[in-house]
Amino acid sequence: MENKQLQKTLGASAALSTVVGMVIGGGVFFKPQAVYELTGGAPGLGIIAWIIAGIMTITAGLTAAEVSAAIPKTGGMMVYIEEIYGKRLGFLTGWMQSVLFFPATIAAISVMFGQQSAILLGNESLVIPMTVGVILFIGILNSFGSKTSGVIQTVSTVCKLIPLVLLILFGFIKGSGENPIMTPLVSEGLKPAGVIGQLLVAILFAYDGWINVGAIAGEMKDPGKDLPKAIIGGLSLVMAVYVVINLAYLWVLPANELAKYASPASAVAESIFGPVGGKFITVGILISVFGCINGYLLTGPRITYTLGTQGHVPKFVGKLNKHDVPANATLIMASLSALYALSGQFNLLSDLSMFAIWSFYVLTFIGVIKLRKSHPNIHRPYKVPMYPFIPMVAILSGLFVVINQLFFAGINSTIMSLGGIIVTLIGLPVYNYYENKNKSKNIETDKKIVA
């Protein structure tokens, strides 16, 4: 275990704003379509699911933060799992993130960027070129240094807030308010118990990003006191924003109408502001989505790069270019993301990424309990409150997501999940191959030294 000395400058308010900034992304603009499609065009269970997913995310954030605070190393979840379960499982985490989670997430968001750009330009044939083009363009941009990426993130964060604020304010001001909000829960022929699992998987995509919350623990003045405030306060604020903007959507258009649009936010904007105003909001959404893609292409390749430096994938993956950025890893991830994006399936790709990542989130949650038993005296600047209740809720929530996707969400979801498992497990022979290769090299080197 390693405890690095970081500058403790963050208070509760700074940490809270960091949480909000990391979590709010493009999902809130696009996921309502999948939500109300799953409910058969009924609003009630959709609104409830946004709240349940928010509570699940809060328990997940509170739990995982203890692990990241106790293991303040660079590398995120891959490092946490390696420390708790060993190198092989740590590698498998990084492998899954490199070949499934990040590429599928980037591809999903890029599909929406391509579709909305094509609609904005009035040319449906541009969907695939815009989708693939934005991935490769941002991938190349990220090869020129982190300063460029930082500027993109700053601009996109501002542009992310503008559509949110305008849609909420004018949705309630100009909307009729005559559409049903909480009834019916689901349309006739559907059962809430059979739909809720798929709803949660869809919505959790919009909440993703919380795993990075614990990384700021080492830079907080009083993490034991302020980190739970930041997590509960920040994620509660995110949940409130998500619920309120969905209410604003429903204030303008009924759920069965929202289910028809790939971008419900743009449809609502056009209904409120007219064609020109709607396009203005869509541009803001596109800039926000551009920033989301950039954020994932900035952080994801760092994990792939780490696998390269460890010698568990080809060495060129772990090389930096003249700008001191992992350009090879970035371009590999961008290329893989572009390949996934050719499917054009936003909801399928986002569900795939959620299944893959939540499988390993569960291991992280269990790791809190395991670490308490194996290293009871390790320095913990933050401890999850209401232990072990909160971790158990997080574990059960994660298992529900994984098991539902695997067995109860339909044959397509089962096939997709099994495919994700197979792709993840391919990492085992990859790890064994390079581990044996590295051992052989070390033996040869030792022989030469002895000779």
C-alpha positions in Angstrom: 0.0 0.0 0.0 1.2 3.5 -0.8 0.4 6.8 0.7 1.5 9.8 -1.3 1.6 13.3 0.2 -0.7 15.5 -1.8 -1.5 19.2 -1.2 -4.6 19.3 0.9 -6.4 22.3 -0.5 -9.9 21.1 -1.4 -12.9 21.9 0.9 -16.4 20.5 0.8 -17.7 23.0 -1.8 -14.8 22.4 -4.2 -15.2 18.7 -3.9 -18.9 18.9 -4.5 -18.5 20.9 -7.7 -15.9 18.4 -8.8 -18.4 15.5 -8.3 -21.1 17.3 -10.3 -18.7 18.2 -13.1 -17.4 14.6 -13.4 -20.9 13.0 -13.6 -23.1 15.2 -15.7 -22.5 14.4 -19.3 -24.4 13.6 -22.5 -26.6 10.8 -21.2 -29.2 13.2 -19.7 -29.9 14.6 -23.2 -30.4 11.3 -25.0 -31.3 8.5 -22.5 -34.9 9.6 -21.9 -35.7 8.1 -25.3 -34.7 4.6 -24.2 -36.3 5.1 -20.8 -39.8 6.0 -22.2 -39.5 3.4 -24.9 -38.9 0.7 -22.3 -42.0 1.9 -20.3 -44.1 1.7 -23.5 -44.5 5.5 -23.5 -45.6 5.8 -19.9 -43.9 8.3 -17.6 -44.2 7.0 -14.1 -41.7 4.3 -13.7 -39.2 6.3 -15.8 -39.2 9.1 -13.2 -38.9 6.6 -10.3 -36.0 4.8 -12.0 -34.0 8.1 -12.3 -34.4 8.4 -8.5 -33.5 4.8 -7.8 -30.4 4.9 -10.1 -29.3 8.1 -8.3 -29.6 6.3 -4.9 -27.6 3.4 -6.3 -25.0 5.7 -7.5 -24.7 7.5 -4.1 -24.1 4.2 -2.3 -21.6 3.1 -5.0 -19.7 6.4 -4.7 -19.7 6.3 -0.9 -18.4 2.7 -0.9 -15.7 3.0 -3.7 -14.4 6.2 -2.2 -13.0 4.3 0.8 -10.9 2.1 -1.5 -9.6 5.0 -3.5 -8.8 7.0 -0.4 -6.9 4.0 1.2 -5.0 3.3 -2.1 -4.0 6.7 -3.3 -2.3 5.5 -6.5 -2.6 6.7 -10.0 -4.6 4.2 -12.2 -8.0 4.2 -10.7 -10.0 1.0 -10.4 -7.4 -1.2 -12.2 -4.9 -0.4 -9.4 -7.5 -0.8 -6.6 -8.4 -4.3 -7.8 -4.7 -5.3 -8.4 -3.9 -4.2 -4.8 -6.8 -6.2 -3.3 -7.1 -9.2 -5.6 -3.7 -9.5 -7.3 -2.0 -8.7 -10.6 -4.1 -11.0 -12.9 -7.4 -9.5 -11.9 -5.9 -6.0 -12.0 -4.8 -6.6 -15.6 -8.3 -8.0 -16.5 -9.8 -4.8 -15.2 -7.6 -2.6 -17.3 -8.1 -4.9 -20.3 -11.9 -4.7 -19.9 -11.7 -0.9 -19.7 -9.4 -0.7 -22.7 -11.3 -3.0 -25.1 -14.9 -2.7 -23.8 -15.9 0.1 -21.4 -14.1 3.1 -22.9 -14.5 2.2 -26.6 -18.2 1.3 -26.2 -18.9 4.5 -24.2 -17.0 6.6 -26.7 -18.8 4.9 -29.6 -22.2 5.3 -28.0 -21.8 9.1 -27.4 -20.3 9.5 -30.8 -23.2 7.8 -32.5 -25.5 10.4 -30.9 -23.1 13.2 -32.0 -23.2 11.8 -35.6 -27.0 11.5 -35.7 -27.6 15.0 -34.2 -25.0 16.6 -36.5 -26.6 14.9 -39.6 -30.1 16.2 -38.5 -28.7 19.7 -37.9 -27.1 19.7 -41.4 -30.1 18.2 -43.0 -28.2 15.2 -44.5 -28.9 11.8 -43.1 -26.0 10.3 -45.2 -23.5 12.1 -42.9 -24.3 10.1 -39.8 -21.5 7.5 -40.1 -18.9 10.0 -41.5 -19.7 12.4 -38.6 -19.7 9.6 -36.0 -16.4 8.1 -37.1 -14.9 11.5 -37.9 -15.4 13.0 -34.5 -13.8 10.0 -32.8 -10.7 10.1 -35.0 -10.5 13.9 -34.9 -10.6 14.0 -31.1 -8.1 11.1 -31.0 -5.7 13.0 -33.1 -6.2 16.2 -31.0 -5.3 14.3 -27.9 -2.0 13.3 -29.4 -0.8 16.9 -29.4 -0.8 17.3 -25.6 -3.0 17.6 -22.6 -3.3 21.4 -22.8 -5.6 21.2 -25.9 -7.7 18.6 -24.1 -8.0 20.9 -21.1 -9.3 23.8 -23.2 -11.9 21.5 -24.8 -13.1 20.3 -21.4 -13.4 23.9 -20.1 -15.4 25.1 -23.0 -17.6 22.0 -23.1 -18.4 22.2 -19.4 -19.8 25.7 -19.8 -21.8 24.6 -22.9 -23.1 21.6 -21.0 -24.7 23.8 -18.4 -26.4 26.3 -20.9 -28.8 23.8 -22.5 -29.6 22.2 -19.1 -30.5 25.6 -17.5 -32.5 26.8 -20.6 -34.4 23.6 -21.0 -35.4 23.5 -17.3 -36.4 27.1 -17.1 -38.2 27.5 -20.3 -39.6 24.0 -20.2 -41.7 24.9 -17.1 -42.4 28.4 -18.4 -43.5 27.6 -21.9 -44.7 24.0 -21.5 -48.4 23.2 -21.1 -47.9 21.1 -18.0 -50.9 19.0 -19.1 -49.0 15.8 -19.8 -49.1 12.9 -17.2 -46.1 12.8 -15.0 -46.4 9.8 -12.6 -49.2 7.8 -14.2 -49.3 5.3 -15.6 -46.2 3.6 -14.4 -45.9 1.5 -17.6 -48.2 1.0 -20.5 -50.7 -1.9 -20.8 -49.1 -5.3 -21.3 -45.9 -4.4 -19.4 -45.1 -5.2 -15.8 -43.0 -2.8 -13.7 -40.9 -5.7 -12.3 -40.0 -6.8 -15.8 -38.9 -3.3 -16.9 -37.2 -1.8 -14.0 -33.9 -3.6 -14.5 -33.5 -2.5 -18.1 -34.5 1.1 -17.1 -31.7 1.2 -14.4 -29.1 -0.1 -16.8 -30.1 2.6 -19.3 -30.1 5.4 -16.7 -26.9 4.4 -15.0 -25.1 5.4 -18.2 -26.1 9.0 -17.4 -24.7 8.7 -13.9 -21.4 7.2 -14.8 -18.3 9.0 -13.8 -18.8 8.7 -10.0 -15.9 6.1 -9.7 -13.4 9.1 -10.0 -14.9 10.8 -7.0 -12.7 9.1 -4.4 -9.5 10.1 -6.3 -9.8 13.6 -4.7 -9.7 12.3 -1.1 -5.9 12.8 -0.8 -6.3 16.5 -1.7 -9.1 17.3 0.7 -8.5 19.2 4.0 -10.8 16.9 5.9 -11.8 13.9 3.7 -13.4 11.9 6.6 -15.9 14.7 7.1 -16.1 16.5 3.7 -15.9 13.6 1.2 -19.2 12.0 2.2 -20.8 15.5 2.1 -19.4 16.0 -1.4 -20.5 12.6 -2.6 -24.0 12.7 -1.1 -24.5 16.4 -1.9 -23.0 16.2 -5.4 -24.7 13.1 -6.5 -28.0 14.2 -4.9 -27.7 17.4 -6.9 -27.0 15.5 -10.1 -30.1 13.3 -9.3 -32.2 16.4 -8.7 -31.0 17.9 -12.0 -31.8 14.7 -13.9 -35.3 14.3 -12.3 -36.1 18.0 -12.8 -35.1 18.1 -16.5 -37.1 15.0 -17.1 -40.1 16.7 -15.5 -39.4 19.7 -17.8 -39.3 17.4 -20.8 -42.7 15.9 -19.8 -44.0 19.4 -19.1 -43.5 20.1 -22.9 -44.0 16.7 -24.6 -45.7 13.5 -23.4 -43.6 10.4 -22.7 -44.9 8.6 -25.7 -43.6 11.4 -27.9 -40.2 11.6 -26.2 -39.8 7.9 -26.9 -39.8 8.6 -30.6 -36.9 11.0 -30.7 -33.2 10.0 -30.6 -32.6 13.3 -28.9 -35.6 14.2 -26.7 -33.7 17.3 -25.5 -33.5 18.7 -29.0 -37.2 17.8 -29.7 -38.2 19.7 -26.5 -36.0 22.6 -27.4 -37.6 22.9 -30.9 -41.0 22.8 -29.3 -40.1 25.6 -26.9 -38.0 27.9 -29.0 -39.0 27.0 -32.6 -36.7 25.6 -35.3 -34.0 28.2 -35.0 -33.9 28.2 -31.2 -34.0 24.4 -31.2 -31.0 24.3 -33.4 -29.1 26.7 -31.1 -29.8 24.3 -28.1 -28.7 21.3 -30.3 -25.4 23.0 -31.0 -24.9 23.5 -27.3 -25.7 19.8 -26.7 -23.3 18.8 -29.5 -20.4 20.9 -27.9 -21.2 19.2 -24.6 -21.1 15.8 -26.2 -17.9 16.7 -28.0 -16.4 17.4 -24.5 -17.7 14.1 -23.2 -15.9 12.2 -26.0 -12.8 14.2 -25.4 -12.9 13.4 -21.6 -13.2 9.7 -22.3 -10.4 9.8 -25.0 -8.3 11.7 -22.5 -8.6 9.3 -19.6 -9.2 5.9 -21.2 -5.9 5.6 -23.1 -4.0 6.3 -19.9 -5.2 2.9 -18.7 -4.2 1.2 -21.9 -0.8 3.0 -21.8 -0.3 1.6 -18.2 -0.8 -1.9 -19.5 1.9 -1.2 -22.1 4.3 0.1 -19.5 3.7 -3.1 -17.4 4.6 -5.2 -20.4 1.3 -7.0 -20.6 0.4 -5.8 -24.1 2.8 -4.9 -27.0 5.5 -2.4 -25.9 4.6 0.3 -28.4 1.3 0.8 -26.6 3.2 2.0 -23.5 5.2 4.7 -25.4 4.9 8.4 -25.1 5.3 10.7 -28.1 7.3 14.0 -28.3 4.4 15.8 -26.5 4.6 13.4 -23.6 1.2 11.9 -24.2 0.3 8.2 -24.9 -0.5 8.8 -28.5 -0.3 5.1 -29.6 -2.7 4.1 -26.9 -5.0 7.0 -27.8 -5.1 6.2 -31.5 -5.7 2.5 -30.8 -8.6 3.3 -28.5 -10.0 5.8 -31.0 -9.8 3.2 -33.8 -11.5 0.6 -31.7 -14.2 3.1 -30.7 -14.8 4.0 -34.4 -15.2 0.3 -35.2 -17.8 -0.1 -32.5 -19.5 3.0 -33.6 -20.2 1.5 -37.1 -23.0 -0.4 -35.4 -24.9 2.9 -35.0 -26.6 1.5 -31.9 -26.4 4.1 -29.0 -28.5 2.1 -26.5 -26.9 -1.2 -27.3 -23.3 0.3 -26.9 -24.2 2.1 -23.7 -25.8 -1.0 -22.2 -22.7 -3.0 -23.1 -20.4 -0.5 -21.4 -22.6 -0.5 -18.3 -22.6 -4.3 -18.0 -18.8 -4.5 -18.4 -18.0 -1.8 -15.9 -20.5 -2.7 -13.2 -19.2 -6.3 -13.1 -15.9 -4.8 -11.9 -17.6 -2.2 -9.7 -19.0 -5.1 -7.7 -15.5 -6.4 -7.1 -14.5 -2.9 -5.9 -17.4 -2.8 -3.5 -16.6 -6.2 -2.1 -13.0 -5.0 -1.9 -14.0 -2.5 0.8 -15.0 -5.4 3.1 -12.0 -7.5 2.1 -9.6 -4.7 2.7 -11.1 -4.0 6.1 -10.4 -7.6 7.1 -6.9 -8.0 5.4 -5.6 -4.5 6.3 -7.5 -3.3 9.3 -4.8 -0.8 10.3 -4.1 0.8 7.0 -4.5 4.6 7.0 -8.0 5.5 5.8 -8.6 9.2 5.5 -12.2 8.4 4.7 -14.4 5.5 5.9 -17.8 4.7 4.3 -20.6 5.7 6.7 -23.0 3.1 8.0 -20.6 0.3 7.4 -21.4 -2.5 6.3 -24.9 -1.4 5.3 -23.9 1.0 2.6 -21.4 -1.4 1.0 -24.0 -4.2 1.0 -26.5 -2.0 -0.7 -23.9 -1.1 -3.3 -23.0 -4.7 -3.8 -26.6 -5.9 -4.2 -27.3 -3.0 -6.6 -24.4 -4.0 -8.7 -25.3 -7.6 -8.7 -28.8 -6.7 -9.7 -27.5 -4.8 -12.7 -25.2 -7.6 -13.9 -27.6 -10.5 -13.3 -30.5 -8.6 -14.9 -28.5 -7.9 -18.0 -27.3 -11.4 -18.2 -30.5 -13.3 -17.6 -33.7 -11.2 -17.5 -33.4 -8.4 -20.1 -34.1 -10.4 -23.2 -32.1 -12.6 -25.6 -30.3 -9.6 -27.2 -29.1 -8.4 -23.8 -28.0 -11.9 -22.9 -26.0 -12.4 -26.1 -24.4 -8.9 -25.7 -23.5 -9.7 -22.1 -22.0 -13.1 -22.9 -20.0 -11.4 -25.7 -18.7 -8.9 -23.2 -17.7 -11.7 -20.8 -15.9 -13.6 -23.6 -14.0 -10.4 -24.8 -13.0 -9.7 -21.1 -11.8 -13.3 -20.6 -9.7 -13.2 -23.7 -7.5 -10.9 -21.5 -6.4 -14.0 -19.5 -4.4 -15.7 -22.3 -3.1 -12.3 -23.3 -1.9 -11.8 -19.7 -0.4 -15.3 -19.4 1.4 -14.9 -22.8 3.1 -11.6 -21.9 3.7 -12.7 -18.3 5.6 -15.8 -19.5 7.4 -13.8 -22.1 8.6 -11.3 -19.5 9.7 -14.0 -17.1 11.7 -15.7 -19.9 13.4 -12.4 -20.7 14.2 -11.9 -17.0 15.7 -15.4 -16.8 17.9 -14.7 -20.0 19.0 -11.4 -18.5 20.0 -13.1 -15.2 22.0 -15.7 -17.0 23.9 -13.1 -19.0 24.7 -11.2 -15.8 25.9 -14.4 -14.1 28.0 -15.3 -17.1 
